[in-house]
């Protein structure tokens, strides 16, 4: 995928990348909530543990992305 340098979106690529990353982390945390519920329903504690850890990592990534965006965008 080629970079547009912000000409098309009006957003510098580095900012766009941070926005994309943060959104994906948040989306992943939401999706994993369903996976965790499915594991609990099935009594699969091993997979549940994996998904809980992955969700924590996704939340951490989202928080890091939000903090860096705020710093870069002056919010």
N, C-alpha and C positions, 0 to 999 in steps of 0.2 A: 504494500500500500504506500503510495507516495504521499509525502507531506505537502500540505498546501501553504505552509508558512503563515497561516492565518488569513490569507487573501479571501478565501471562500467563506470561512466561518466568522471571521472578524475576531477570532480568539487565537492568540499565539499557541503554537503546537505544544509547548511545555505546559501551559495552563490547561489546554484541552486534554492532554494526557493525564494530568492530575485529576481533572473532573471525571474523566472516564474511569480511571482506576478507583476513585472514591465511590462512584456509583456502583461499580461492579462489586466492590467489597460489601457495600450495604445490601445489594441485591442478593449476594451469596449468603450473607447472614440470615436474611429472611427465608431463603430457600432451605437452608440447613435446619431451620426451626421445624419445617415439615418433615424432613428426614429424621430428626430427633424424635418427633412425635410418632412417626411410623415405627421406629426401632423400639420405643417404649411399649407401643401396642403389641409388637411382636415378641417382646421380651428379649430382644437382642442387645444385651448390654455392651458387648464388644464393639459393635458398629456404632451404638449410641455414644460411647466414649470417644470414638474417632470423630464423629460429627460435632460433638460438643467442643472438642479441642479445635477443630477446623473453624467453627463458628466464632470462637474466641479470637482466633488469628484474623478472621475476616473483620471482626469489630475493631481489632487493633489497627489493621491496615486502614480502615475507614477513618478512624480517629487521627491517625498520622497524616492521611491525605487531607482531611479537613483542616488540620492545624497548618500544614504547609500552604494550602490554598489561602487561608486567612492571612498568613504572613505575606504571601506574594501579592495578594489583591488588596492589602491594606485594611482588612476588616477587623 
